[in-house]
């Protein structure tokens, strides 16, 4: 399996509901480093998995509406704990849609999977990987 990975970051605020989260139930900020790996079993006729520039643009497009926002205030996250795990799938689903729309410089049907990893600190991260579908 070949992979191309791009990286960006996003600065957000949010809070969580539930005793499990202890002090994180209060509003707090986070800077997340977001890595998106696009996977394919073979390279295309140009010798690439996808166009790196287009992949980076797609990632920026997904993150831009979240940057410097309180996620608790965004309607798409109403009533949802926007955990790192939840956000990995959120980013994945938007990148998979970009792939299916053939916006990555290669037909989405030729991209096997996307893995999104979000690092919430230098010692903790979460990831979600699934087919483009």
Secondary structure by P-SEA (a helix, b strand, c coil): ccccccbbbbbbcccccccccccccccbbbbbbbbbbbbbcccccccccccaaaaaaaaaaaaccccccccccccccccccccaaaaaaaaaaaaaaaaaacccccccccccbbbbbbbcccccccccccccc
